[in-house]
Amino acid sequence: MSKLEKAIYNLLNPSSTVTFQELEYILGKFGYHEKKTGKTAGSRKAFLNDETMHIIRLHEPHPQNEVKEYVKKYIIEELKSQYLL
């Protein structure tokens, strides 16, 4: 199982935990990069796909590094809406 396959498996599995770094890795593999301009500062992050101009907005978790279940569901919905999952 590749690193990407493992990260996606963890994202889709409700009982698995996903770190913010894993989420950034997944988004990067699907063509998203962090947009550093605009109303993103501190823990607010925006990820842009240059091909589709689709934006995913998140809050980076702190002090723990694991994303909440509702964030996992949001990411899954967003990636499915773009036909990436």
Secondary structure, 3 states (H helix, E strand, C coil): CCHHHHHHHHHHCCCCCCEHHHHHHHHHHCCEEEECCCCCCCCEEEEEECCCCEEEEEECCCCCCECCHHHHHHHHHHHHHCCCC
